[in-house]
């Protein structure tokens, strides 16, 4: 193996090891309560919407249910206003958000 490739590999592995993310107190709280509060939108079909049974449904809900299964916790779905989600003013009202944004022609360029 080329010496430069070895050096870059070692540097990259060192960088990755030093920047490991720790969930900390949020994960501790989720594990203690066995509840994960997930924010999503109630009016974004087919990603998320309220179905005929007045329950949240759609792709984002399916993703949340898969996380619920893998983490072995119960999810609590909440539907805050989008402006609160994008502003980052969560203030522990939920633990994570599942959603997406798509640029459109109606959005002015910055």
N, C-alpha and C positions, 0 to 999 in steps of 0.2 A: 504494500500500500504506500502511496506517495506520502512523504513526510508532512506536506501541507494538509492533506486530507486527514491525517492522524491528529495534527494540531487542532484543526477546526472541529473535528469530532470531539476531542477532549474539552475544548472550550465550550462547545455547544452543550455537552452533557453537564459540565460544571454550571453553566448558566441555568439550565433547566432545573438542576438539583437545588440551586440556591434560590430559585423563584417559586418553589412549591407553594401553592395556595393552601391555607388552612381555613376551614369554615368557621371555626371558633364557636362563639357563644350562640350564633344562630342555629348551627347544627346541634349544639348541646340542648337548646330549648326544644327543637323538633324532636330529638331523641327522648327528652324528659316527658314531653306531653304526648308523644306518638302521633302528633298532628302537624301536617304541613299546610300552611295557608298559601293558596295559589291564586293570584289575581289573573283574570282574563276578561275579555270583552263579551258582553251578552248579545251584541248585535253585529256580528261579523261573519255571516254564513259564507261558506261551509266550515270555516275555521272554528267559530264558536257562536252559539245562538241559543235562544230559549226554545225548546221543542214544544209540541202540542201538550205534553204533560207538565209544562211549566218548569222543566229541568234544563240545566245547561247541558249542551250537547255539541258535538263537532270534533274536529281534528285536535284542537288545543286541549279539549277535555280528555280525549283519548290519550294524549301525551301525558297529561297530569295523572291519569289512572295508571299508566305504565310506571311512572315515577313512584306512585303510591305502592304499587306491587313490589318494585325492586327495593325500595327503602323500608318496606314493611311498616308503613305508617298509614294513617287515614288522612285524606286530603279534605280541606275545607275550601271550597271555591268562593271567591269574592269578586265583585265586579265594580271596581272603582272607575271614576271618569278617566278617560284617556289622557287628559291634560295633567292629571295627578301622576299617572304612570310615567309619562314621558318627562315630566319635570324632576322625577326622582324623589319626590316628597313622600316616600313610603312610611317613614317613621314607625317601622315595625308593625304596620297594619297588616302586612302580609310578608311571607318569607321569600317568595319568588313570583315572577310574572312569566306567563307563557303567552307569546304574541309575536306579531311581526309588523313591519311597516313596508310599504311599497311606494316608491316615488311615482308621482303622477304628473301629468302636464299642467294641472291646476296649482301646483306648488311653486311659489316663486323661488328663483335661484338666489342663494345668499351671496 
